[in-house]
Amino acid sequence: MSLITSIKAPILNELQLFEKKFVDSFQSSNLLLSSINEYIYQRNGKQFRPVLVLLCAKLCGEINQSTIDSAVALELLHTASLIHDDVIDDTFERRGQKSINAQWNNKIAVLSGDYTFANGAVHAIRTENLRIIKLFSNLGVQLSDGELLQLASVERLKMTEDDYFCIIRKKTALLFSACTEIGAMSVGADESLLKHFRNYGEYLGICFQLKDDIFDYYENLNIGKPTGNDIRDGKITLPLIYALRNSSTKEKEQIANIINQKDFSEKNVQTILRFAHENGGIAYAEAQMELYKKKAVDELSSFPDTEIKKALLTSAEFAAAREH
């Protein structure tokens, strides 16, 4: 049994309820939008984030309609962010299929992303829970802020580790944190419990993003995006930040010249990949990933041992051990 299958096992019935409502959210009388929505749905991944919503709700109580609406809202928001990211990054393939901007064009992709986000907001409002609606709204702000911070950092070779963690917190970790906190909130968990879920999700999200950034420095992995793609986009992530900080001046100048000149030929990309490996960047990022995995696991220590808790512990293992 795969890790993701074992994670979903305790909530299979609830996942069916989520899936039905998620499918319904893509229905439209607009023929173009209907075609786009169908294409988006067919490309839908493991739905890890709504799984977290359901698991955290079930650890605290009984999953209800507010939980399902929250899970749909957050998955739609995540989907919208991916559509927009592909436009921003000029990405033409995701999970082995053409991106929306490649299949149609940038204008249609931006508008379909806007529609998907607005659709998520509708489902958040259906919870009739002001705290959930506030969290959802703030998440939209933070995701955009994180994307703009990353775009600004593309030109800054001297990006620090603190800068990096600030960006991935906004771009990735806060979405995980919202999923876990809102899941528990939807069944009435009190503040003392919500703090644990909030932290668990944030640490899990950082672990997840670190794994994604490590993928970029390995070859021949079925990861759903080309190896070295972040490098070609001029994105400075933790493996390279650490390697630049812990290398000789001569090596650093060579890498700086490549990045400043945006000369991302295949040979130069391979040079950067090798540089990050040889100067400890990958090992350091992997150590940080394991640290945040442990921090996530520790947030669950006070909860009784149940199959739901086991699934959440396995979720942390999945975030760090996955191969794509």
Buried (B, 14 or more C-beta within 10 A) or exposed (E): EEBBEBBBBBBEEBBEBBBEBBEEBBEBEEEEBEBBBEBBEEBBBBBBBBBBBBBBBBBBEEBBEBBBBBBBBBBBBBBBBBBBBBBBBEBEBBEEEBBBBBBBEBEBBBBBBEBBBEBBBEBBBBBEBEEBBEBBEEBBEBBBBBBEBBBEBBEEBEBEEEBBBBBBBBBBBBBBBBBBBBBBBBBBBEEEBBBBBBBBBBBBBBBBBBBBBBBBBBEEEEBBBEBBBBBBBBBBBBBBBBBBBEBEEEBBEBBEEBBEEEEBEEEBBBBBBEBBBEBBBBBBBBEBBEBBBEBBBBBBEEBEEEEBBBBBBBBBBBBBEBEE
